[in-house]
Amino acid sequence: MPPHILYAMPGSLYSGKVRAYLRKQHVDFIERAPSHPRFDEVRRAVGRWIIPVLETPDGVLIQDGSDILAHGEAAGLARLPALAGGPAQRVIGAIFELFGGEGMVRPAMHYRWDFDSENVPFLAQDFSGPMVLEGGAEARAASFAASSARMRQAARIFGVTPESAPVIEAAYARFLALFEAHLEATPYLLGGAPTLGDYGLFAPLHAHLARDPRPATLMKQTAWRVWRWVERMYAPNQDAGEYGDVAEAVLADDAVPETLKALLAFVAEDYLPEVEAFMAFYNDAAAGPDIVAGEVIGGRASQRVIGFTGFEWRGLTLSVAVFPYRVWLLQKVQDAFDGLAAEDRTRVRTLLAEVGLARILDLRPVRRVDRVDNREVWGAVAA
Ligand SMILES: N[C@@H](CCC(=O)N[C@@H](CS)C(=O)NCC(=O)O)C(=O)O
């Protein structure tokens, strides 16, 4: 059987999530940069320039980190299922998938783009090397100038500004301290095996925060166990010697350690205000008279943002872009919850209420976001 092919880049946030998953599952895959001649066809097929894209041995193209992991689980590729665990553990996994990939873009982008003297020599090569195989240094410099300008702009629409920068740093330091404390006793979020939430957190904690020079040094100096978790997430096998012999299995009996509850409380304080704001904005847009189920949200697949919203965050007012994709990931949390037996729903709601996160179950879209042909499309009006 031919190998899977992953179109990705080393410094890409969402690529790392998928690469770690494929490695952990021992999936046979090769990786290609978007400069590969075949990527042009791939880009046309998925409707926009975006990575990661997985091409399966039978030629199916899947864009999106979350969909690629879901495919791996459904297709039986998982040696260590990302969806393992009990009811609370699975809902928590979906929460960290949302928070990791979407809620942590602020520290990721700040620590990548606001420390030029330390980061730019590395970033210039990391961005242009895989993109420009011919034309030498001049062509690579031109490529980096264009891509870095776009990404600096992206940092702004995520709410990274000179005013928010010190607050982002303080919040990230707190996150690192809490995750470090959690990893004191256990190698992953939910015990001895990586699950969905680990892959979600890995996205920013690897590509930006563990690879770019400035934040990599910060992580090594202040959060050794988090640094080791990054290494471990990237290893095909366990790599957890500092914990003794640990079985590659999630904690039994749907256990949720206190240190994990502390991390969930951080998610509530750090991200819930933004979720409230983007859901209010999205629900306004989704209630419009011209919405047609099945149509690409925003009109074009390349249009990933439907507007801007403001919210209070740690004493500041942030203005951020609204992505329907985030609504789709939030739905995954709510779908995981809705699929539970009644007594499990009660238990999970009580647990989330204890950490201040119960609202995440109740901020519901008035119309669903679906993903069809690798694009976000309007779904059905919620029942
Ligand atoms: N929801 C997508 C997001 C993928 C994404 O944003 N990828 C970035 C690279 S990390 C990208 O391709 N950006 C293209 C651009 O902004 O031009 C996923 O999880 O796969």
The ligand as a Gaussian input file, in Angstrom:
#p B3LYP/6-31G(d) Opt

LIG

0 1
 N       -8.620000      24.657000      10.630000
 C       -7.399000      24.390000       9.935000
 C       -6.474000      25.583000      10.025000
 C       -5.247000      25.396000       9.207000
 C       -4.409000      26.661000       9.081000
 O       -4.819000      27.770000       9.461000
 N       -3.218000      26.504000       8.543000
 C       -2.325000      27.631000       8.333000
 C       -0.894000      27.218000       8.582000
 S       -0.630000      26.733000      10.262000
 C       -2.412000      28.054000       6.898000
 O       -2.399000      27.230000       5.996000
 N       -2.522000      29.336000       6.645000
 C       -2.551000      29.800000       5.286000
 C       -2.593000      31.290000       5.226000
 O       -3.028000      31.883000       6.190000
 O       -2.232000      31.794000       4.190000
 C       -6.731000      23.156000      10.504000
 O       -6.870000      22.907000      11.726000
 O       -6.141000      22.397000       9.739000

